[in-house]
Structures are given as C-alpha cells and as structure tokens.
Amino acid sequence: MNGSHVALKELFNTIWALADQENFAAINKMFQDKRPAEQTPWEMIALLRYSYSIRHHISEYYIYLDSVAQELRLRGLDVERMLFGLPVYSIDRYP
C-alpha cells in the first residue's frame, strides 16, 4: 500500500471507531479540517463514499460534498460521473 492508501485506511478506522462511540462531533471536526484542494480526487471521493452511511449524523458531510464538487469542477473533471450515486443536490451551483 502506498502512503495515501495507508492514511485513508487509518482515517476510515478512526471514523468508524468514533461512529461506534457516537462521537459525531469529532467526525464533524474531521470533515471541517479536510481541504479538497489539498486532496487527490480519489481521496475526496473515497471519504465521501466511505462515510455515506453515517452522513445524516455529520452536518459537515454536505458542506464537504459541495466543496468536493466545486473542486472537481475546477480541475475540469466530470463531477456528475465521479460523484454518481452521492446526494449531489447542489451540483448545478458550479457551472
């Protein structure tokens, strides 16, 4: 595994441990600290898909999702295709 995969695996393990403890405030803080401009598309999308099942407990999920959609669009990537299946309700805000 490369460094990016290891870091994501550790992040995912942390998210699930916090979710098991119902510590959604800590998960929210993790989402607040993530900056899509500093992440690869793979990292952004993996985080969104991995945490999808607990998104209703994470108020920052949709804010991060919007930021990811905007960042992908700025990079000239196919946002609709890359985020297919995710609740991208505000994607039209980024022409």
Biotite code that builds the C-alpha atoms (Angstrom):
import biotite.structure as struc

atoms = struc.array([
    struc.Atom([0.000, 0.000, 0.000], chain_id="A", res_id=1, res_name="MET", atom_name="CA", element="C"),
    struc.Atom([1.236, 3.474, -0.738], chain_id="A", res_id=2, res_name="ASN", atom_name="CA", element="C"),
    struc.Atom([1.184, 6.300, 1.814], chain_id="A", res_id=3, res_name="GLY", atom_name="CA", element="C"),
    struc.Atom([-2.119, 7.696, 0.581], chain_id="A", res_id=4, res_name="SER", atom_name="CA", element="C"),
    struc.Atom([-3.861, 4.346, 0.975], chain_id="A", res_id=5, res_name="HIS", atom_name="CA", element="C"),
    struc.Atom([-2.443, 3.846, 4.446], chain_id="A", res_id=6, res_name="VAL", atom_name="CA", element="C"),
    struc.Atom([-3.530, 7.319, 5.527], chain_id="A", res_id=7, res_name="ALA", atom_name="CA", element="C"),
    struc.Atom([-7.045, 6.727, 4.192], chain_id="A", res_id=8, res_name="LEU", atom_name="CA", element="C"),
    struc.Atom([-7.272, 3.354, 5.906], chain_id="A", res_id=9, res_name="LYS", atom_name="CA", element="C"),
    struc.Atom([-6.267, 4.977, 9.199], chain_id="A", res_id=10, res_name="GLU", atom_name="CA", element="C"),
    struc.Atom([-8.800, 7.761, 8.641], chain_id="A", res_id=11, res_name="LEU", atom_name="CA", element="C"),
    struc.Atom([-11.556, 5.237, 7.905], chain_id="A", res_id=12, res_name="PHE", atom_name="CA", element="C"),
    struc.Atom([-10.687, 3.221, 11.012], chain_id="A", res_id=13, res_name="ASN", atom_name="CA", element="C"),
    struc.Atom([-10.840, 6.404, 13.082], chain_id="A", res_id=14, res_name="THR", atom_name="CA", element="C"),
    struc.Atom([-14.200, 7.401, 11.601], chain_id="A", res_id=15, res_name="ILE", atom_name="CA", element="C"),
    struc.Atom([-15.744, 4.022, 12.372], chain_id="A", res_id=16, res_name="TRP", atom_name="CA", element="C"),
    struc.Atom([-14.318, 3.947, 15.885], chain_id="A", res_id=17, res_name="ALA", atom_name="CA", element="C"),
    struc.Atom([-15.795, 7.393, 16.551], chain_id="A", res_id=18, res_name="LEU", atom_name="CA", element="C"),
    struc.Atom([-19.113, 6.383, 14.952], chain_id="A", res_id=19, res_name="ALA", atom_name="CA", element="C"),
    struc.Atom([-19.261, 3.303, 17.194], chain_id="A", res_id=20, res_name="ASP", atom_name="CA", element="C"),
    struc.Atom([-18.862, 5.669, 20.153], chain_id="A", res_id=21, res_name="GLN", atom_name="CA", element="C"),
    struc.Atom([-21.460, 8.004, 18.581], chain_id="A", res_id=22, res_name="GLU", atom_name="CA", element="C"),
    struc.Atom([-18.876, 10.786, 18.705], chain_id="A", res_id=23, res_name="ASN", atom_name="CA", element="C"),
    struc.Atom([-20.195, 12.569, 15.630], chain_id="A", res_id=24, res_name="PHE", atom_name="CA", element="C"),
    struc.Atom([-18.853, 15.925, 16.816], chain_id="A", res_id=25, res_name="ALA", atom_name="CA", element="C"),
    struc.Atom([-15.318, 14.589, 16.359], chain_id="A", res_id=26, res_name="ALA", atom_name="CA", element="C"),
    struc.Atom([-16.189, 13.288, 12.888], chain_id="A", res_id=27, res_name="ILE", atom_name="CA", element="C"),
    struc.Atom([-17.675, 16.691, 12.025], chain_id="A", res_id=28, res_name="ASN", atom_name="CA", element="C"),
    struc.Atom([-14.394, 18.290, 13.071], chain_id="A", res_id=29, res_name="LYS", atom_name="CA", element="C"),
    struc.Atom([-12.500, 15.894, 10.811], chain_id="A", res_id=30, res_name="MET", atom_name="CA", element="C"),
    struc.Atom([-14.667, 16.958, 7.864], chain_id="A", res_id=31, res_name="PHE", atom_name="CA", element="C"),
    struc.Atom([-14.168, 20.636, 8.730], chain_id="A", res_id=32, res_name="GLN", atom_name="CA", element="C"),
    struc.Atom([-10.405, 20.139, 8.645], chain_id="A", res_id=33, res_name="ASP", atom_name="CA", element="C"),
    struc.Atom([-10.375, 18.458, 5.218], chain_id="A", res_id=34, res_name="LYS", atom_name="CA", element="C"),
    struc.Atom([-9.480, 20.729, 2.296], chain_id="A", res_id=35, res_name="ARG", atom_name="CA", element="C"),
    struc.Atom([-10.436, 19.281, -1.096], chain_id="A", res_id=36, res_name="PRO", atom_name="CA", element="C"),
    struc.Atom([-7.854, 21.490, -2.843], chain_id="A", res_id=37, res_name="ALA", atom_name="CA", element="C"),
    struc.Atom([-5.169, 19.597, -0.904], chain_id="A", res_id=38, res_name="GLU", atom_name="CA", element="C"),
    struc.Atom([-6.525, 16.132, -1.712], chain_id="A", res_id=39, res_name="GLN", atom_name="CA", element="C"),
    struc.Atom([-6.498, 13.900, -4.741], chain_id="A", res_id=40, res_name="THR", atom_name="CA", element="C"),
    struc.Atom([-9.868, 13.182, -6.376], chain_id="A", res_id=41, res_name="PRO", atom_name="CA", element="C"),
    struc.Atom([-9.516, 9.581, -5.219], chain_id="A", res_id=42, res_name="TRP", atom_name="CA", element="C"),
    struc.Atom([-9.101, 10.669, -1.581], chain_id="A", res_id=43, res_name="GLU", atom_name="CA", element="C"),
    struc.Atom([-12.066, 13.062, -1.705], chain_id="A", res_id=44, res_name="MET", atom_name="CA", element="C"),
    struc.Atom([-14.422, 10.556, -3.279], chain_id="A", res_id=45, res_name="ILE", atom_name="CA", element="C"),
    struc.Atom([-13.281, 7.693, -1.064], chain_id="A", res_id=46, res_name="ALA", atom_name="CA", element="C"),
    struc.Atom([-14.006, 9.749, 2.056], chain_id="A", res_id=47, res_name="LEU", atom_name="CA", element="C"),
    struc.Atom([-17.467, 10.706, 0.806], chain_id="A", res_id=48, res_name="LEU", atom_name="CA", element="C"),
    struc.Atom([-18.401, 7.167, -0.180], chain_id="A", res_id=49, res_name="ARG", atom_name="CA", element="C"),
    struc.Atom([-16.949, 5.590, 2.951], chain_id="A", res_id=50, res_name="TYR", atom_name="CA", element="C"),
    struc.Atom([-18.859, 7.902, 5.278], chain_id="A", res_id=51, res_name="SER", atom_name="CA", element="C"),
    struc.Atom([-22.079, 7.904, 3.233], chain_id="A", res_id=52, res_name="TYR", atom_name="CA", element="C"),
    struc.Atom([-23.932, 5.584, 5.603], chain_id="A", res_id=53, res_name="SER", atom_name="CA", element="C"),
    struc.Atom([-23.462, 7.958, 8.557], chain_id="A", res_id=54, res_name="ILE", atom_name="CA", element="C"),
    struc.Atom([-23.938, 11.221, 6.625], chain_id="A", res_id=55, res_name="ARG", atom_name="CA", element="C"),
    struc.Atom([-27.145, 12.076, 8.470], chain_id="A", res_id=56, res_name="HIS", atom_name="CA", element="C"),
    struc.Atom([-25.153, 12.340, 11.684], chain_id="A", res_id=57, res_name="HIS", atom_name="CA", element="C"),
    struc.Atom([-22.473, 14.554, 10.142], chain_id="A", res_id=58, res_name="ILE", atom_name="CA", element="C"),
    struc.Atom([-23.641, 18.089, 9.396], chain_id="A", res_id=59, res_name="SER", atom_name="CA", element="C"),
    struc.Atom([-20.325, 18.857, 7.669], chain_id="A", res_id=60, res_name="GLU", atom_name="CA", element="C"),
    struc.Atom([-20.824, 15.986, 5.199], chain_id="A", res_id=61, res_name="TYR", atom_name="CA", element="C"),
    struc.Atom([-22.901, 18.062, 2.783], chain_id="A", res_id=62, res_name="TYR", atom_name="CA", element="C"),
    struc.Atom([-20.622, 21.086, 3.116], chain_id="A", res_id=63, res_name="ILE", atom_name="CA", element="C"),
    struc.Atom([-17.642, 18.874, 2.274], chain_id="A", res_id=64, res_name="TYR", atom_name="CA", element="C"),
    struc.Atom([-19.604, 17.295, -0.581], chain_id="A", res_id=65, res_name="LEU", atom_name="CA", element="C"),
    struc.Atom([-20.277, 20.725, -2.059], chain_id="A", res_id=66, res_name="ASP", atom_name="CA", element="C"),
    struc.Atom([-16.601, 21.645, -1.688], chain_id="A", res_id=67, res_name="SER", atom_name="CA", element="C"),
    struc.Atom([-15.558, 18.432, -3.414], chain_id="A", res_id=68, res_name="VAL", atom_name="CA", element="C"),
    struc.Atom([-17.994, 19.006, -6.282], chain_id="A", res_id=69, res_name="ALA", atom_name="CA", element="C"),
    struc.Atom([-16.648, 22.519, -6.730], chain_id="A", res_id=70, res_name="GLN", atom_name="CA", element="C"),
    struc.Atom([-13.012, 21.368, -6.583], chain_id="A", res_id=71, res_name="GLU", atom_name="CA", element="C"),
    struc.Atom([-13.573, 18.580, -9.100], chain_id="A", res_id=72, res_name="LEU", atom_name="CA", element="C"),
    struc.Atom([-15.259, 21.014, -11.445], chain_id="A", res_id=73, res_name="ARG", atom_name="CA", element="C"),
    struc.Atom([-12.364, 23.484, -11.064], chain_id="A", res_id=74, res_name="LEU", atom_name="CA", element="C"),
    struc.Atom([-9.983, 20.700, -12.034], chain_id="A", res_id=75, res_name="ARG", atom_name="CA", element="C"),
    struc.Atom([-12.016, 20.089, -15.188], chain_id="A", res_id=76, res_name="GLY", atom_name="CA", element="C"),
    struc.Atom([-13.220, 16.638, -14.125], chain_id="A", res_id=77, res_name="LEU", atom_name="CA", element="C"),
    struc.Atom([-16.617, 15.071, -14.818], chain_id="A", res_id=78, res_name="ASP", atom_name="CA", element="C"),
    struc.Atom([-18.317, 15.808, -11.496], chain_id="A", res_id=79, res_name="VAL", atom_name="CA", element="C"),
    struc.Atom([-21.575, 14.044, -12.285], chain_id="A", res_id=80, res_name="GLU", atom_name="CA", element="C"),
    struc.Atom([-19.762, 10.845, -13.251], chain_id="A", res_id=81, res_name="ARG", atom_name="CA", element="C"),
    struc.Atom([-17.288, 10.892, -10.370], chain_id="A", res_id=82, res_name="MET", atom_name="CA", element="C"),
    struc.Atom([-19.926, 11.563, -7.714], chain_id="A", res_id=83, res_name="LEU", atom_name="CA", element="C"),
    struc.Atom([-22.585, 9.327, -9.249], chain_id="A", res_id=84, res_name="PHE", atom_name="CA", element="C"),
    struc.Atom([-24.867, 7.916, -6.575], chain_id="A", res_id=85, res_name="GLY", atom_name="CA", element="C"),
    struc.Atom([-23.983, 10.521, -3.962], chain_id="A", res_id=86, res_name="LEU", atom_name="CA", element="C"),
    struc.Atom([-26.540, 13.156, -2.915], chain_id="A", res_id=87, res_name="PRO", atom_name="CA", element="C"),
    struc.Atom([-25.090, 15.981, -5.003], chain_id="A", res_id=88, res_name="VAL", atom_name="CA", element="C"),
    struc.Atom([-28.103, 18.215, -4.646], chain_id="A", res_id=89, res_name="TYR", atom_name="CA", element="C"),
    struc.Atom([-26.215, 21.440, -5.268], chain_id="A", res_id=90, res_name="SER", atom_name="CA", element="C"),
    struc.Atom([-24.077, 20.434, -8.226], chain_id="A", res_id=91, res_name="ILE", atom_name="CA", element="C"),
    struc.Atom([-25.824, 22.935, -10.503], chain_id="A", res_id=92, res_name="ASP", atom_name="CA", element="C"),
    struc.Atom([-24.342, 25.778, -8.455], chain_id="A", res_id=93, res_name="ARG", atom_name="CA", element="C"),
    struc.Atom([-20.995, 25.155, -10.125], chain_id="A", res_id=94, res_name="TYR", atom_name="CA", element="C"),
    struc.Atom([-21.318, 25.926, -13.835], chain_id="A", res_id=95, res_name="PRO", atom_name="CA", element="C"),
])
